[in-house]
């Protein structure tokens, strides 16, 4: 399933060659579209030549349709595709600054490099100005970093904002782009004197193909979390069977006291059991709320370890499958759940604990320990002192880092 681990397949040197080739081809396309000429780029602001609008939006809708079509067909894991995080107001201000610079200079950063590559004087000066601006930004960002990091929405997309399906958004954006192309051509006719009858007729066929593919995205839909799990179950299920991801309570206690890690503990039990007892700093996370946390978990630091827990292992295992299906890394289960944790650290202490967990891996879960009142995290077992406890275990946690790439302006 794409995206493919290019560095694993071709090595680091081979991957860099592929990236270089993609960059050269991208620059060549911009050059062939005329984007190395500042006069052509600036003409869009006078409605005389809207090539920039048409080329960029064509790239957007083609990529969008193909990404979500292949995702719907199960060929692409969209959760592994990098989506720039949204910082709303800084993004708006930055967009306005870039737009003003585009109007004044006739280039955006990407097109200025194309002009630089073709040795155009205005492109050279614009690129030098962009580098100087980057230097000034780097030297001054500390003075406004609070605003720079404000209004953070994480991986926030149009379907999230509008509350509609991805297919509806894909079709709507495609139709919007085609309407803009139609309107742009008439603006070019009015302000630029362009003769529309000279335009190639195959553009109508291209528009029809894009609408058909967008409709296919709408009909096919996007895979559910469990659909994604079925696609990877053959690869990931053995990790559960071989108990590679169920970590001993002793290991989790050490993780809780490891300042080098960002430990996220998600308690997927019922609220009643959570209120009776829960481990300190464990977050009450109903099982049906797991999908809403995916984007936040993707945004956690690279040193994050996620531990899921339920009374036994049934619900925690379900939650593990959901997170793994969405490509969340470093996800583990508390071995034996809260019951085994309390066997070791609660009700008489670790001196009387069980050496092997009594684990329920199927059926209903029950809290086998009785509390006279709701203790929450106020019970001593909620945060045992690691210095007073000596429990042997086999370490299983290994930190894996998600490789990602960021996009940029053409």
MIVEXVO-537443 format. One record per residue: residue in three letters; x, y, z of N, C-alpha, C, CB in turn. Coordinates in steps of 0.1 Angstrom, whole numbers, plus 5000, padded with zeros to 4 digits. Glycine has a CB too. Example, Ala and Ser with C-alpha at 12.3 -4.5 7.8 and 13.67 -1.06 7.14 Angstrom:
2
ala513249435078512349555078513249675078511349555090
ser512849785071513749895071512950005079514149945057
This chain:
410
unk500849885000500050005000500950125000499050005012
unk500650224991501350354991500950435003501150424977
unk501750535006503050575000504150475004503450715005
unk505150464994506150364996507350415003506550314982
unk508050325011509250375018510450385008509650275029
unk510550495002511550504991512950484995511350644985
unk513250535007514650515012514950375015514950605024
unk513950295020514150155022514350075009513050095030
unk513550114999513550044986514850074978512350084978
unk515250204978516350244969517650294976515850354960
unk517550294990518750354997518650504997520050304991
unk519450565006519450705008519850784995520250755019
unk520950734989521450794976520350784965522750734972
unk519750664964518750644954517550734956518350504953
unk517150754969516050834972516250984969515650824987
unk517551024971517851164968517851184953519251204974
unk518251094946518251104931516751114926518950984924
unk515851034932514451044928513851184932513650934936
unk514251234944513751364948514251464938514151394962
unk515551454934516151554925515451554912517651524923
unk515151424907514451414894513051474895514351264890
unk512351454906511051514907511051664907510351464920
unk512151714914512251864914512551914901513351904924
unk513451854893513751894879512551894870514851814873
unk511751784871510551774863509551874867509951634864
unk509451904880508452004884508852144879508452014900
unk510152174880510652304875510452314860512152324878
unk510652194853510452194838509052224834510952064832
unk508052164842506652194839506352344841505752104848
unk506852394852506652544855507252624843507252584868
unk508352594838509052664828508152654815510452614825
unk507652534812506852514800505552584801506652364797
unk505052604813503852674815504052834814503152644828
unk505252874813505553014812505753084825504553084805
unk505953004836506053064849507453124852505652964859
unk508353124843509653194845509553334841510753114838
unk508453384836508253524831507453594841507653524817
unk507953694847507253774857506053854851508153874864
unk506253894838505153964831503853874830505554014818
unk504153744827503053654825502353624838503553514819
unk503153614849502653584862501853704867503753554872
unk502353824865501653944870500453974862502654064869
unk500353924850499153944841497853894847499353894828
unk497953794856496753734862496053834871497153614870
unk496853934877496254024886495454134878497254094895
unk495654134865494954234856493954154848495954304847
unk493754024851492753944844493053924829491353994846
unk494253944825494653934811495153794808495754034807
unk495753724817496253594815496153514828497753594809
unk495253424829495053354841495653204840493553344844
unk496753194834497453064833497753014846498653074824
unk498253104855498653064869497552994876499253184877
unk496353064876495153004882494852874876493953104880
unk494852854863494452734857495452624859494252754842
unk496752654858497752544860497752504875499152604856
unk497752594884497852554898496652484903498052674907
unk495452524899494252454903494052324896492952544900
unk494552314883494552184877495352084885495052194862
unk496552134889497452044897496752004910498752114900
unk496052104916495352074929494251974927494752204935
unk493351994917492251894916492651764911491151954907
unk493651754902494151624898494751544909495251644887
unk495651614917496251544929495151504939497251634936
unk494151594942493151564951492351444947492251694953
unk491851444935491051334930491751204930490551364916
unk493051204926493751074925494151034939495051094917
unk494451124949494751084962493551014969495151204971
unk492351074967491151014974490550904966490151124977
unk490750894953490350774946491150654949490450804931
unk492450674950493350554953493150524968494850594950
unk492850624977492550594991491350504992492450714999
unk490250544984489050474985489150334979487950544976
unk490050314970490250174964491250094973490850194950
unk491750154983492650084992494150074987492149944994
unk494450154977495850154972496750254979495850184957
unk496250344986496950454993496450475007496850584985
unk497450475016497150505030497150655033498050425040
unk496050715032495950865033496450915047494550915031
unk496350835057496850875070498350895070496550775081
unk499050845060500550855059500950965050501150725055
unk499951035044500251145035500351275044499151165024
unk501451345043501651465051500651575047503151515050
unk499951625057499051745055499551855064497551705058
unk499951965059500452075067499452115078500752195058
unk499952125090499052165101498552315099499852155114
unk497352335103496752465102496952555114495252445100
unk497552665111497652775121496952895114499252815124
unk495652905118494752985110495153135108493352985117
unk495253215118495553355117497053375112495353425130
unk498053305117499353325111499353285096500353235118
unk498553185092498453145078497853255070497753015077
unk496853315075496153425068497053545066494853475075
unk497753585076498653695076499853665066499253735090
unk500353545067501453505059501053495044501953365063
unk499853455042499253445028499153585022497953375027
unk498653685030498553825026499953885022497853905036
unk500953855031502253905028502853845016503253875040
unk502653715014503153655002502453704989503053505003
unk501153724991500353774979500853914975498853784983
unk501054004985501554134982502954124975501654224994
unk503854034980505154014974505053964960505953924982
unk504053874958503753824944503453934935502653714945
unk502554024939502054124930503254224927500954204937
unk503954264937505054354935506154294927505554404949
unk506654174931507754114924507554034912508554034934
unk506253994910505953914899506253764900506653964887
unk506753724911507053584914506553534927508553554912
unk506353404929506253344942507653274944505053244943
unk507953224956509253164958509653054948509353104972
unk508652964945508952854935509252904921507852754935
unk508452994916508653044903509853134902507353124898
unk510253194913511453274912512653184910511653354925
unk512653064916513752974914513752924899513652854923
unk512652904893512552864879513152974871511152844874
unk512853104874513453214866514953224869512753344870
unk515353194881516753194885517553094877516953174900
unk516852974875517552864868517652894853516652734869
unk516852984848516953024834517653154833515553034828
unk518353204844519253324844518553454841520353304834
unk517253464845516553584843516953684855515053564842
unk517253804851517753904861516753924872518154034855
unk515453944868514453974879514253854888513054014872
unk514453734882514353614891515453604900514253494882
unk516653644896517853644905517653734917519053684897
unk517153854914516953954925515853914934516754094919
unk514753854928513653814937514153694946512453764928
unk514853604941515353494949516253544960516053384940
unk517153634957518053694967517153764978519053794961
unk516153834973515253904983514553804992514253994975
unk514153694986513453584994514353535004512853474985
unk515653505001516553455010516853555021517953425003
unk516953685018517153795028515853795037517353925021
unk514753785031513453775040513453665049512253775031
unk513953545045514053425053514953455065514453305045
unk516153525062517053555072516453655083518353625066
unk515753755078515053845087514053775096514453965080
unk513253685089512253615097512953525108511453525087
unk513953455104514653375114515153455126515753295107
unk515653575123516253655134515153725142517153765128
unk513953735137512953815144511753735149512353925136
unk511653605146510453525149510253505164510553385142
unk511353515171511253495186510453615192512653495192
unk510353725185509653845191508153835189510153965185
unk507753745180506253725178505853575177505853795165
unk506653495184506453345183505053305189507553275190
unk504553385198503253355204502153355193502953445216
unk502253465185501253475174501553375163501253615168
unk502853345161503253255150502753115153504753255149
unk502553075165502152945169500652945174503052885179
unk499953045171498553055176497552995167498253205179
unk496352985172495252925164495552795157494653035154
unk496152705165496552575159495352485158497752515168
unk495152425146494052335144494552195140493152385134
unk495852175140496352045136496152015121495751935145
unk495851885119495651835105494151865102495951685103
unk493851985098492452035097492152045082492252165104
unk491151965077490851965063489452015060491051825057
unk489052035048487752085044486651995049487652105029
unk486751855048485751775053485551795068486051625050
unk486651815075486551835090485851965093487951835096
unk486152065085485552205087484052205084486252305079
unk483752145072482352145067481452035073482352135052
unk482051935079481351825085480651735074480351875094
unk481151725062480551645052481651545047480151735040
unk481151445039482051345035483151395025481351235028
unk484251325025485351355016484951365001486551265017
unk484051264997483651264983482851384979482751144981
unk482051444988481251564986482251684984480251594997
unk483251694992484251794991484951784978485151805003
unk485451664974486151644962485351684950486651494961
unk484151644949483251684938483051834938481951614939
unk482751894950482452044950483652124946482052074964
unk484852084951486052154947486352144932487352104956
unk486152024927486352004912485452094904486151854909
unk484152094908483252174901483552324902481752154905
unk483952364914484352504917485552544908484752524931
unk486552454907487752484899487352494884488752374900
unk486452404879486052414865485252544862485252294861
unk484452584872483652714870484652824870482652734882
unk485752824878486752924878487452934865487752904890
unk487752814859488352804846487552874835488752664842
unk486252844836485252894826485253054828483852834828
unk485053094840485053234843486353304839484753264857
unk487453234842488753294839488953314824489853204844
unk488453224816488553234801487853354796488153114794
unk486653384802485853494798486553624803484453484803
unk487153624814487853744818489053774809488353724833
unk489753664805490853684795490353734782491553544793
unk489153694778488553744766488253894767487253664762
unk487653934779487254074781488454164783486354084793
unk489454124791490554214795491754184787490854204810
unk491954064782493154034774492954014760493753914780
unk491754024755491454014741491753874736492354104733
unk491653774744491953634740490753584732492253544752
unk491053514721490053454712489853304717490453454697
unk488653284723488453154729488253044719487153164738
unk487853074707487652964697489052904693486953024685
unk490152974697491452914694491952824704492453024692
unk491252814716491652734727491452584723490952764740
unk492252494728492152354724490852294729493352274730
unk490152214721488852154724489052044734488152104712
unk490151974735490351864744490151904759491651794741
unk490252034762490052074776488652034781490352224777
unk487752024772486351984776486351834780485352014765
unk487051764772487151614776487951594789487951544765
unk488951674791489751674804488851704816490851764804
unk487951814814487051854824486051744827486351984820
unk485551674816484651564818485251444826484051514805
unk486451414823487151304830487351344845488551284824
unk487651464848487851504862486551494869488451644863
unk485451534863484151524870483751384872483051594862
unk484051294862483751154863484451094875483951084850
unk485751124875486651064886486151114900488051094884
unk485751244901485351304913484051234918485051454912
unk483151204908481951124911482250984916480951114899
unk483250924910483750794915484250794929484850744905
unk484950904933485350924947484150924956486251044948
unk483151004951481951014959481150884961480951114953
unk481150804951480450674951481150574959480150624937
unk482550564957483350464963483450494978484750454957
unk483550624982483750664996485150635001482750585004
unk485350655013486750635019486650515029487150765027
unk487750445030487750325039487550365054489050245037
unk486750285061486650305075487850255082485350225081
unk487950285095489150245103489250085102489050285117
unk488150025104488149875104488549825090486849815109
unk488149895079488549855066490049855065487849945055
unk490649965070492049985070492749875078492450125075
unk492149835089492749725097492749595089491949715110
unk491649565082491549445075492649435064490249425068
unk493049555059494149555049495549525055494149695042
unk495749555067497049535074496949425084497549665080
unk495849355086495649265097496649145096494249205097
unk496949095084497848985082499249025087497848945067
unk499649145085500949195089501049225104501349315081
unk499949285110500049335123499449245134499249465124
unk498549155130497949065140498948975147496848975133
unk499948925140500948845148501648925159502048805138
unk501749055159502249125170501449115182502449275166
unk500149105180499249085191499348935196497749115187
unk499348845187499348705190500648665198499248615178
unk501748725193503048705199503348785211504148725189
unk502348875215502448955227503649045226502348875239
unk503849105215504949195213504649345218505449205199
unk503349375219502949505222502249525235501949555211
unk502049405243501549415256502649435266500649285259
unk502749555272503849585281503449555295504249725279
unk504449505303504249465317503949595325505449395322
unk503149585335502949705344504249765349502049665355
unk505249685352506449735357507149825346507449615360
unk507049785334507649865323506849995322507649795310
unk505549995323504750115322505050205334503250085322
unk505350155346505650235357507050305354505750155370
unk507950235348509150305344508950405334510150195339
unk508050385324507750485314507150615321506850425304
unk506350585331505750705338506750795344504750655348
unk507950735348508950805355510150835346509350735367
unk509950825333511050855323510750995317511050745312
unk511551095321511451235316511751255302512251325325
unk512451155296512851165282511651125272514051075279
unk510551075277509451035269508251115271509150885272
unk507451125261506151185262505151075262505851285250
unk504751035275503850925276502350965276504150855290
unk501650905267500150925266499450805270499750975251
unk498750805281497950685286496450715283498250665301
unk495850625276494450635273493650515279494250635257
unk492750555288491950455295490650445288491750495310
unk490350335281489150315273488050245280489550245260
unk488050245293486950175301485750265302487550135315
unk484750205308483550285311483850385322482350195316
unk483050495322483350605331483150555346482350715328
unk482250465348482150415362483350355367480950315363
unk483950265359485250195363486350295364485550085354
unk486350395355487450495355487350575368487350585343
unk486150615372485950685384486350605397484550745385
unk486050475396486450395408487950395410485950245406
unk488650375399490150375400490750405386490650245406
unk491750485385492550495373493950535376491850595363
unk494850505367496250545369496450695367497150465359
unk497250755375497450895375497850945361498450945385
unk497251045356497551105343496951025331498951125341
unk496250915334495550835323494350915319495250695328
unk494150935306492951015302491750925299493351085289
unk490650965304489350895302489050905287488150945310
unk489050795280488850795265487950685261490250775258
unk486650715260485650615256486050555242484250675255
unk485850425241486250365229485750425216485850215229
unk484550475216483950535204484550675201482450555205
unk485350735210486050865208487450845202486050945221
unk487950725201489250705196489450765182489550555195
unk488550755172488750815159488950965160487550785150
unk488351035169488451175170489851225175487351235179
unk490651125180491951165186493051145176492251085198
unk492751085164493751035155494651155151493150975142
unk494051265147494851385142495751435153493951495137
unk495251445165495951495177497151405180495151505189
unk496951275179498051175182499051185171497451035183
unk498651205158499651225148500551345150498951235134
unk499951445157500751575160501551565172499751685161
unk501551455179502351445192503851445188502051325200
unk504751475197506251475194506651335191507051525206
unk507851325185508351195180508751105191509551225171
unk508951155203509351075215508051025223510251155224
unk506951025216505650985223505450835223504451055215
unk505050785234504650645236503250645240505650565245
unk502350575234500950565237500650425243500050595224
unk500050435255499650305261498150305264500450285275
unk497550205258496050185260495750085271495450135246
unk494650105278494350025289492850005291495050075302
unk492449885295491049865298491149765311490249795286
unk489949715315490049635327490849505324488649595331
unk490649445313491549335308492249385296490649205306
unk492049315285492749365272491749375260493849265269
unk490549345262489549335251489449465244488249275255
unk488949565252488649695246489949765242487949785256
unk491049745250492249815247492849755234493349785258
unk492649625231493049565218492249625207492849415219
unk490949645208490149705198490749855195488649715202
unk491049925205491550065204492950055197491650135217
unk493749955200495049945194494949925179495849825201
unk493949835175493749815161493349935154492749705159
unk492550015160492050145154493250235152490950205162
unk494050255162495150345161496250295151495850375174
unk496550175151497550115142497050125128497849965146
unk495750105126495150115112495250255107493650075112
unk495350355115495450495111496950535112494650585120
unk497850445113499250465112499750555124499650535099
unk499150535135499750605147500850515152498650625158
unk502050565155503150485159503350475174504450555153
unk504050375178504450355192503250335201505350475197
unk502350255197501150225205501250085211499850225195
unk501050085224501149955232499949935241502449965241
unk499749815246498749785255499349755269497949655250
unk498549795280498949755293498549605295498249845304
unk499549525297499349385298498449345310500749305300
unk497349275307496449235317495549345321497149185329
unk495749465316494849575319495049625334493449545317
unk493949705338493949755351493949645362492749855353
unk493249535358493249425368494549375372492349305362
unk495449355362496749305365497649415372497449255352
unk497449535368498049645375497749645390497649785368
unk496549625393496149625407496549495414494649635408
unk496649385406497249265412498649285417497249145401
unk499349365410500749395413500949505424501549425401
unk500249615421500549735429499449775439500749855419
unk498349705439497249745448496849635457496049795440
unk495949665467495349575475496349485482494349485468
unk497249535490498249455497499649475492497849305496
unk499749545480501049575475501649465467501949605486
unk502849495462503449405452503949275459504549475445
unk504049275472504649155478503649035477504849185493
unk502349065475501348955474500848945459500248975483
unk501649005450501049015436501148875429501849115428
unk500448865418500448745410501748755401499148735401
unk502348645399503548655390503148645375504448535393
unk501948595372501548585358500148655358501448445353
unk499848725348498548795347497348695343498548905337
unk496248715349495048645345494348735335494048615357
unk494448695322494148795311492848745304495248805301
unk491948835303490748805295490948875281489448865302
unk491048795271491248855257490048845249492448775251
unk488948805254487648795246486548805256487648675237
unk485348845251484248855259484148985267484148735269
unk483248995277483049115284484149135294481649115292
unk484449265298485449305307484849345321486349415302
unk485449305331484949345345486149375353484149225351
unk485949475362486949515371486849415383486749665376
unk487849335385487849225395488149275409488749115391
unk488649395410488949445423487849535428490249535422
unk487549525441486449595447486849715455485649495457
unk486249825452486449955459485249995467486950065449
unk485450035479484250075487483750215483484650085502
unk484550285476484150415471484950455459484250535482
unk484550555451485250595440486550665444484450685431
unk487650605440488950665444489650745433489850555449
unk489250715421489950785410491350765410489650935410
unk492150875409493650855410494150885424494250955400
unk493350885434493750905447494250785455492650975455
unk494050665449494450545455495950535454493750425449
unk496650485464498150465463498650395451498650395475
unk497750295446498150215434498150295421497250095433
unk497550415422497450505410498850555406496450615412
unk499750575415501050615412502050555422501150775413
unk502350425419503350365428504750425428503450215425
unk505350415439506750465440507750365434507150495455
unk508350395423509250295416510450255425509750345403
unk510750335434511950305443511650195453512450435450
unk510350185456509950085465509549945459508750135474
unk509649945446509149825439510149765430507849865431
unk510349635430511249565422510549455414512449515430
unk510149485402509449395394510249365381507949455390
unk510349235379511149195367510149195355511849065369
unk510749235343509949225331510849235319508849345330
unk510349195308511149205295510649335288510849075286
unk511649425286511249555279510749525265512449655279
unk509749595261509149585247509049715240507849515248
unk509149825246508849955240510149995231508650065250
unk509850015218510850065209510250185202511249955199
unk510950295202510450425196510750415181511150545203
unk509650435174509750455159509250595155508850345152
unk509950655146509650785141509050785128510950875142
unk507950865126507250875114508050965104505850935115
unk508450915093509151005083508051075075510050925073
unk508251205074507251285067507951395059506251355077
unk507251445049507751545040506751665041508051505026
unk507251785038506351895037506351945023506852005047
unk505252015020505052065007505452215006503552055003
unk505252274995505552414993504852474982507052424992
unk505252604979504552674968505252644955504652824971
unk504452624944505052604931505652724926504052554922
